Amino acid sequence: MPGPTITNVRAITTSPGDGSVQRRLIVVKVETSEPGLYGLGCATFTQRHEAVRTVVDNFLAPLLLGRDPRRIEDIWQTIHVNAYWRSGPVMNNALSGADMALWDILGKMAGMPVYQLLGGKCREAAAIYRHADGSTVEEVEDRVRQFMEQGLRHVRAQMGGYGGKQPLPKSPDGALPGAYFDPDGYMRSVVRLFDHLRETIGFEANLLHDVHERLVPIEAVRFAKELEPHRLFFLEDLLPPERIDWFRTVRQQCTTPLAMGELFVNSAEWRPLIDERLIDFIRCHISAIGGLTAARKLQTHCELAGIRTAWHGPGDVSPIGHACNVHLDVASPNFGVQEWGGFLEVEREMFPGCPEARDGYVYPSDEPGWGIDIDEDLAAKYPCPEGVLDWTQARTPDGSAVYP
Ligand code: MG
């Protein structure tokens, strides 16, 4: 059946709010020959946003012009291998942006929200978790209670962000600058934090914690065991993707539920963990793995193995990416929980139709496609700043550069 063809593919970059290097958003817009019919996708890779833009504007646009936007799978496969080298970040983000935009177009053509295209709702809304942080156990407790009063049943608890903020042991003279942290002090502080939270709040709240892959493997195994009595909802990114073999040891040692996948970019990384049932939640950054097409396959793979989803949803995902998370969440029988940072006021204005969160749940739009748009004029008023991130320059007390 003849239909619209793709007439333009381009990246829109914007940094709503204070212009932070940590919030450089990338949206892909795919336009078609049918007047007013276009789609939006999230390609956000904050740390290398200009690289993603180059791939979208200089390589995907000429590749996709003239194609039928309804042939999503064929276009996905075509983009995936077009550079011959494949399956890494930057190109995956560009692919994701195009892929999500095509799903948006298909939904608009069908007059249905994307969750209907996925088989319809399994639930009305997705349970969310938010981040409680503080410099003392009492501060964290207060934040957890505030979220519980807002209706949340899941809260992530950290002490001083990733790696903690304890006093640091002496570093060698001349140690290089960086984001220093002490793994021993960090682990002790987190065990103390969860002792406190379970004593004061009890076991009502579903508590989560993110290690951010900062421990050496055997310490990570011990840490997961130490937290077992605290019955976490999940322990996140206990190990880096390069050390996934160690998850077998963790599994043999304790029943702390494990969430993994924020840094994964291809199936070679997640397949062993799923096939051997070594994790309990998959939580990839959907715009780093190839968009909804890739995430839907991964979700189904996990469903068959009894593993739940908890897609990455921090501030450096665009509202389009959050919408994609939520549409998939409500259509997935094996949905677990959705990370939620909330939107800035300017973001809501820039992206009309942002998913709405209330009483601990986020609801998808019922409008066709993702149900969300972008005000390009407003986006242009918040250009992305140049610069590199500091927090990813992690170092341990002896000055060694380590995973962030
Ligand atoms: Mg994380």
Residues whose N, C-alpha, C, O or C-beta is under 5 A from the ligand:
A	BS01	MG	D210 E262
